[in-house]
Amino acid sequence: MNQIFPWVLQWWRPALEIAILAVGIYYAFIYLRGTRGAPIVTGFLALLLATTLITRLLSLQVLNALLNEFFKFLAVAIVVLFQPELRRMLAQLGNFPLMANAQQEREKIEVLCETVDRLAPLRIGALIALEQGIQLSDIVESGVTVDCEATPEMLETIFFPNNAIHDGGVILKGDRILKAACIFPLTQRLDLHKSLGTRHRAAIGLSEDTDAVVIVVSEETGQIAYAHRGRLVRNVSVEELRSFLTQVLVRRAEPRNWFRWTRGSTRPEKPA
């Protein structure tokens, strides 16, 4: 016992540091997985590792000196490259919903599910963004201010064809409709199926830049889809949509799930 105690005193700090770094790196990759920043992380680390190995093995003094200087500014480079992801993560960390009402979230979910259940059979296109930690007004500058209670009848009226504000997206905050006829940023991804229309690309684009959940009803097929954290899940039923919204919104409103932000949707994107 006397021999073990000095060993513990000597190694507990390095072991703690390694554990903290391992957990931080793991959750960083989990958070970035499936987002627009994931390919950038992979390419950045691969390039950095390959360059470091080459300079060390071949003793390239100039490149080695440049790398040493680059490592001094690595933190700034990370902030520049992953600014949207970092902003979204910090907004969620600083937005613990300790006073949130899970019942209000359930009521909002029922409003949304009833709305898409009405629109989908009629093939009325819809694009609905649910604001969470990040204010969508910082991303979406266009649109018509509505500021009214979110009800299935009101949402159906907004998206009804030939309505003056039926084009574009709607922003919901809590149980209210903030804006309609909004133009969301389109995703720049090149790996998406060509059949995806503007609504789906706008849903992905907004979910890449913010923590919003975006619901889509296709005008061509009447299919329901949702986008979150840069992932698009297509052709879901109303029950599947309700289950996903409950997982994201209701559980997020419960105080015990402080680290819910670390969990992304594990459901893969369905092919078009």
Buried (B, 14 or more C-beta within 10 A) or exposed (E): EEEEEEEEEEEEEEEEEEEEEEEEEEBBEEBBBBBBBBEBBEEBEEEBEEBBEEBEEEEBEEBBEEBEEEEEEEEEEBEEBBEBBBBBBEBBEEBBBEEBEBEBBBEBBEBBBBBBBBBBEEBBBBBBBBBBBBBBBEBBEEBEEBEEEBBBEBBBEBBEEEEEBBBBBBBBBBEEBBBBBBBBBBBEBEEBEEEBEBBBBBBBBBBBBBBBBBBBBBBEBBBBBBBBBBBBBBEBBBEBBBEBBBBBBBBBBBEEBEEBBEBBBEEEBEEE
